Amino acid sequence: MGIFALSALIVAGAGFYLFSQSFPNFKPGNNKIQQDLKSMREEVLKNIPDLIPLRIEDIEQLSNREMDKSLKKGFIVNRRGIFISIFDEPAIAFYRRVYLSNAKDVLIYAKSAKHEFNFWIRGNEAQLVVDNQPLGLYNDVTGELIGSRSQKRIAKLDKSQEKKVLVIQDRIVGTFAKYLPGVKDTLSQRVFEFVKNDVTPEEEAILLAIGIYEMIERS
C-alpha cells in the first residue's frame, strides 16, 4: 500500500482541508483558518496564469525566482507570488499569510499545474496537505516528515549539507541545490540539483510538497 491514496494524488482535489480535526485549539480559531484558506485559494485561482506542467523530467528546471510578487502588511501579512522555471515560465503560484498575533502561525496555499498544497505552520512544524489529503507533519529543524496515517517517518531532508539530500522511505530521490540569494545566474537559482527520473507519483508529491515549503519559507 502506498504512503497515501494514489488516486487522491492523481486527481486534482479541492486543495482544502479542515485543519480543525488535527488542530482544534489553534488561534486564530478554526473557522477563521478555514475561511482564510478558502479565500486564499479562490484569490490564487482567480488570478493564476497558465502554469507549466512539472513532469518529473522538468522538476530540475524549477527556480527560486518569482514573478508577480505582492506583499501587504496590516494585522496580518499577506504575500503572493509565482515561482518560475529557469526559462521564465510560471510554475508554482502561492499565497502566504502570517498572523501577527502569533508570528509562528503561518498559512500557505500553493498550486502547481497538477497539484494543490496546503501548509499550516506553527513554530517549527508544518502540517502538509496535498490534494485534500493530509500528508504529514514536517519539522523544519530536523527535516523529518512524519506520515499522517503511519505516524512514522516517511521522508527526511538532510539539512546538514550545503546540498540537501531528500530521502523517502530509505531511498534517495533527489538533492536540493545550495540556496544562493541575490545570485543572478539562472542555473544557480534552481531549487533541485538532481531528481531521480524513476520517482513514483507519491514520491513526486512529497518531493514537491517539501520543495515548495522550502522555497517559500527561505525566500
QUIGIDA-V881225 format. One record per pair of residues at least 6 apart in sequence whose ideal C-beta (glycine too) atoms are under 8 Angstrom apart, sorted by the first residue. I is the first residue (numbers start at 1). J is the second residue. Records with the same first field share a line. If there is no record, write none. Layout:
# QUIGIDA-V881225
I: J + J
This chain:
# QUIGIDA-V881225
2: 200 + 202
3: 135 + 147 + 149 + 150 + 154 + 169 + 202 + 206
4: 130 + 133 + 134 + 135 + 147 + 148 + 149 + 202
5: 133
6: 201 + 202
8: 130 + 131 + 132 + 133
9: 115 + 130 + 131 + 133 + 201 + 202 + 205
10: 201
11: 131
12: 114 + 115 + 116 + 131
13: 116 + 131 + 132 + 133
14: 116 + 132
15: 41 + 109 + 111 + 116 + 117 + 118 + 131 + 132
16: 34 + 37 + 38 + 41 + 118 + 132
17: 37 + 118 + 129 + 132 + 133 + 134
18: 30 + 34
19: 26 + 30 + 33 + 34 + 37 + 118 + 120 + 127
20: 30 + 33 + 34
22: 127 + 134
23: 30 + 120 + 122 + 127
24: 30
26: 33 + 105 + 120 + 122
27: 101 + 102 + 105
28: 36 + 99 + 101 + 105
33: 107 + 120
36: 97 + 107
37: 107 + 109 + 118
40: 95 + 97 + 107 + 109
41: 95 + 109 + 111 + 116
43: 80 + 95
44: 80 + 93 + 94 + 95 + 109 + 111
45: 111
48: 82 + 93 + 111
49: 82 + 90 + 93
50: 90
51: 90 + 91 + 92 + 93 + 111 + 112 + 113
52: 58 + 85 + 89 + 90 + 91 + 113
53: 113 + 114
54: 62 + 91 + 112 + 113 + 114 + 208
56: 195 + 197 + 199 + 204
57: 197
58: 85
59: 174 + 192 + 195 + 204 + 207 + 208 + 211
60: 190 + 192 + 193 + 194 + 195
61: 85 + 86 + 87 + 190
62: 83 + 85 + 86 + 91 + 92 + 190 + 191 + 192 + 211
63: 83 + 84 + 85 + 86 + 186 + 189 + 190 + 191
64: 83 + 179 + 189 + 190 + 191 + 215 + 219
65: 83 + 84 + 186 + 189
66: 81 + 82 + 83 + 84 + 219
67: 81 + 82 + 84 + 88 + 90
68: 80 + 81 + 82
69: 79 + 80 + 81
70: 78 + 79 + 80 + 81
71: 77 + 78 + 79
72: 78 + 79
75: 100 + 101
76: 97 + 98 + 99 + 100
77: 97 + 98 + 100
78: 95 + 96 + 97
79: 95 + 96 + 97 + 98
80: 93 + 94 + 95 + 96
81: 93 + 94
82: 90 + 91 + 92 + 93 + 94
83: 90 + 91 + 92 + 94 + 215
84: 90 + 91
85: 91
86: 186 + 187 + 189 + 190
91: 112 + 113
92: 110 + 111 + 112 + 212 + 215
93: 110 + 111
94: 108 + 109 + 110 + 111 + 212 + 216
95: 108 + 109 + 110
96: 106 + 107 + 108 + 216
97: 106 + 107 + 108
98: 105 + 106
99: 105 + 106 + 107
104: 121 + 122 + 123
105: 121 + 122
106: 119 + 120 + 121 + 122
107: 118 + 119 + 120 + 121
108: 117 + 118 + 119 + 120 + 121 + 213 + 216
109: 116 + 117 + 118
110: 116 + 117 + 118 + 119 + 212 + 216
111: 117
112: 208 + 212
115: 130 + 131 + 205 + 208
116: 130 + 131 + 132
117: 128 + 129 + 130 + 208 + 209 + 212
118: 127 + 128 + 129
119: 126 + 127 + 128 + 129 + 212 + 213 + 216
120: 126 + 127 + 129
121: 127 + 140 + 217
124: 139 + 140 + 141
125: 137 + 138 + 139 + 140
126: 137 + 138 + 140 + 213
127: 134 + 136 + 137 + 138
128: 134 + 135 + 136 + 137 + 138 + 145 + 209 + 210 + 213
129: 135
130: 205 + 209
131: 205
134: 148
135: 145 + 147 + 148 + 205 + 206 + 209
136: 145 + 146 + 147 + 148 + 154 + 155
137: 145 + 146 + 148
138: 144 + 145 + 146 + 209 + 210 + 213
139: 145 + 146
140: 217
142: 156
143: 156 + 157 + 158 + 159 + 164
144: 153 + 155 + 156
145: 153 + 154 + 155 + 156 + 157 + 206 + 210
146: 152 + 153 + 154
147: 153 + 154
154: 168 + 169 + 206
155: 166 + 167 + 168 + 169 + 206 + 210
156: 166 + 167
157: 164 + 165 + 166 + 167 + 176 + 210 + 214
158: 164 + 165 + 166 + 167
162: 178
163: 175 + 176 + 177 + 178 + 193
164: 175 + 176
165: 172 + 174 + 175 + 176
166: 172 + 173 + 174 + 175 + 176 + 207 + 210
167: 173
168: 203 + 206 + 207
171: 203
172: 196
173: 195 + 196 + 199 + 203 + 207
174: 192 + 193 + 194 + 195 + 196 + 199 + 207
175: 192 + 193 + 194
176: 191 + 192 + 193 + 211 + 214
177: 188 + 190 + 191 + 192 + 193
178: 193
179: 218
180: 188 + 189
181: 219
183: 189
191: 211 + 214 + 215
192: 211
195: 207
199: 207
